[in-house]
Amino acid sequence: MTVKSAEELLRAYAEGERDFQHANLHGANLHGANFIAANFIAANLIAANLHGADLHKAALFGAALGGADLRRADLREANLRRSNLVRANLSAADLRNANISGAYLGGVYLNETHFGGTTVGDLSLADTKGLAEVYNQWPSLVSTSTCTSPPRTSPTSQATRAPSKPSSAVAA
């Protein structure tokens, strides 16, 4: 379903719609919204306000989330593979059992972020804020990840980027 505004998205979700692939919600105010198991594959959520949003089990594969406010967001079991989170704020977000393999986390804020059971591999962590705290909580995340420059593809075409290495690790 193609939605053009935060209001339209919230109304469609309330009516039972869950498929929002390729939605353009750049800068949308979705503070505290409920999107459990919603499909945001390759959606444009750049600079969106998702502070406190419930994205439990959401499909965000290849989504553009650069500059998004995801503080205190519930991203448990979410699929964030190959998503672009450059400069996103994930402070105190819950990423337990999420899949962030191949995600670009350059300049992201990770203070007090929860990672237990998160699937990682082929991450880019360049200029990440709060990385020391993440390392203390989960050293394998930092040691098994790459610190590369941003992907050369556009944020919405992340789903087509091939991973540079096939590694995948699961945190205990």
C-alpha positions as CSV (number, residue, x, y, z in Angstrom):
1,M,0.0,0.0,0.0
2,T,1.3,3.4,-0.9
3,V,0.9,6.0,1.9
4,K,1.8,9.6,1.6
5,S,1.6,10.9,5.2
6,A,2.0,9.8,8.8
7,E,-1.7,10.3,9.3
8,E,-2.5,8.0,6.4
9,L,0.0,5.4,7.6
10,L,-1.5,5.4,11.2
11,R,-5.0,5.1,9.8
12,A,-4.1,2.2,7.5
13,Y,-2.3,0.3,10.2
14,A,-5.3,0.8,12.6
15,E,-7.5,-0.6,9.8
16,G,-5.4,-3.8,9.6
17,E,-3.0,-2.9,6.8
18,R,0.6,-4.1,7.4
19,D,2.3,-3.8,4.0
20,F,4.1,-0.4,3.6
21,Q,6.9,-1.5,1.3
22,H,8.7,1.4,-0.4
23,A,6.6,4.0,1.5
24,N,8.0,7.5,1.5
25,L,7.7,8.7,5.1
26,H,10.7,11.1,5.1
27,G,10.5,13.2,8.3
28,A,7.2,11.7,9.4
29,N,6.3,12.1,13.1
30,L,5.5,8.6,14.3
31,H,6.4,9.1,17.9
32,G,5.1,6.2,20.0
33,A,3.3,4.6,17.1
34,N,2.5,0.9,17.0
35,F,3.8,-1.0,14.0
36,I,4.1,-4.6,15.2
37,A,4.9,-6.9,12.4
38,A,4.6,-4.2,9.8
39,N,6.4,-4.4,6.4
40,F,8.6,-1.4,5.8
41,I,11.0,-3.2,3.3
42,A,12.9,-0.5,1.4
43,A,10.8,2.3,2.9
44,N,12.1,5.8,3.2
45,L,12.0,6.7,6.9
46,I,14.9,9.2,6.8
47,A,14.7,11.7,9.7
48,A,11.4,10.1,10.9
49,N,10.5,10.5,14.5
50,L,10.0,6.9,15.7
51,H,10.9,7.7,19.4
52,G,9.2,5.0,21.5
53,A,7.6,3.3,18.5
54,D,6.7,-0.4,18.7
55,L,8.4,-2.1,15.7
56,H,8.5,-5.5,17.2
57,K,8.9,-8.1,14.4
58,A,8.8,-5.4,11.8
59,A,10.4,-6.0,8.4
60,L,12.8,-3.1,7.7
61,F,15.1,-4.9,5.3
62,G,16.9,-2.3,3.2
63,A,15.0,0.6,4.8
64,A,16.5,4.1,4.7
65,L,16.5,5.2,8.4
66,G,19.3,7.8,8.2
67,G,18.9,10.4,10.9
68,A,15.8,8.7,12.3
69,D,15.0,9.1,16.0
70,L,14.6,5.5,17.3
71,R,15.3,6.3,20.9
72,R,13.5,3.7,23.1
73,A,12.0,2.0,20.1
74,D,11.0,-1.6,20.4
75,L,12.9,-3.4,17.6
76,R,12.9,-6.8,19.1
77,E,13.0,-9.5,16.4
78,A,12.9,-6.8,13.7
79,N,14.6,-7.5,10.4
80,L,17.0,-4.5,9.8
81,R,19.3,-6.4,7.4
82,R,21.0,-4.1,4.9
83,S,19.2,-1.0,6.3
84,N,20.9,2.4,6.3
85,L,20.9,3.8,9.8
86,V,23.5,6.5,9.3
87,R,23.3,9.1,12.1
88,A,20.2,7.4,13.6
89,N,19.6,7.7,17.3
90,L,19.1,4.2,18.7
91,S,19.8,5.2,22.4
92,A,17.9,2.9,24.7
93,A,16.3,1.0,21.8
94,D,15.6,-2.7,22.2
95,L,17.3,-4.7,19.4
96,R,17.1,-8.1,21.2
97,N,16.9,-10.9,18.7
98,A,16.8,-8.5,15.8
99,N,18.8,-9.1,12.6
100,I,21.1,-6.2,11.7
101,S,23.4,-8.1,9.3
102,G,24.8,-5.8,6.6
103,A,23.4,-2.7,8.2
104,Y,25.2,0.6,7.9
105,L,25.5,2.1,11.4
106,G,27.9,4.9,10.7
107,G,27.6,7.8,13.2
108,V,24.7,6.1,15.0
109,Y,24.0,6.6,18.7
110,L,23.9,3.4,20.7
111,N,23.9,4.5,24.3
112,E,22.0,2.0,26.5
113,T,20.9,0.0,23.4
114,H,19.9,-3.6,24.1
115,F,21.5,-6.2,21.8
116,G,21.0,-9.7,23.4
117,G,20.5,-12.3,20.7
118,T,20.9,-9.9,17.9
119,T,22.2,-11.4,14.6
120,V,25.1,-9.4,13.2
121,G,27.6,-9.7,10.4
122,D,29.1,-7.4,7.8
123,L,28.2,-4.3,9.8
124,S,29.6,-0.8,9.2
125,L,30.2,0.9,12.5
126,A,32.3,3.9,11.4
127,D,31.9,7.0,13.7
128,T,29.4,5.2,15.9
129,K,28.6,6.9,19.2
130,G,28.5,4.8,22.3
131,L,30.6,2.0,20.8
132,A,32.7,1.6,24.0
133,E,29.5,0.9,25.9
134,V,28.4,-1.6,23.2
135,Y,31.8,-3.3,23.4
136,N,31.6,-3.6,27.2
137,Q,28.1,-5.2,26.8
138,W,28.8,-7.3,23.8
139,P,32.4,-7.4,22.6
140,S,31.7,-9.8,19.7
141,L,29.6,-7.2,18.0
142,V,32.6,-4.9,17.6
143,S,35.2,-7.5,16.8
144,T,33.2,-9.3,14.1
145,S,32.1,-6.1,12.3
146,T,33.7,-4.0,9.7
147,C,34.3,-0.3,10.0
148,T,33.9,0.9,6.4
149,S,32.6,4.0,4.7
150,P,29.0,4.4,3.8
151,P,27.5,2.3,1.0
152,R,27.8,3.8,-2.4
153,T,24.2,2.9,-3.3
154,S,21.3,5.2,-2.4
155,P,19.6,4.5,1.0
156,T,16.5,3.0,-0.6
157,S,18.5,0.6,-2.8
158,Q,20.2,-1.0,0.1
159,A,18.2,-4.2,-0.4
160,T,20.1,-4.9,-3.6
161,R,23.6,-4.4,-2.1
162,A,25.5,-7.7,-2.0
163,P,27.2,-8.4,1.4
164,S,31.0,-8.1,1.3
165,K,31.5,-11.2,3.5
166,P,29.2,-14.0,4.4
167,S,29.9,-14.0,8.1
168,S,27.0,-14.0,10.6
169,A,27.2,-14.3,14.3
170,V,24.6,-14.6,17.0
171,A,25.1,-13.1,20.4
172,A,24.5,-15.3,23.4
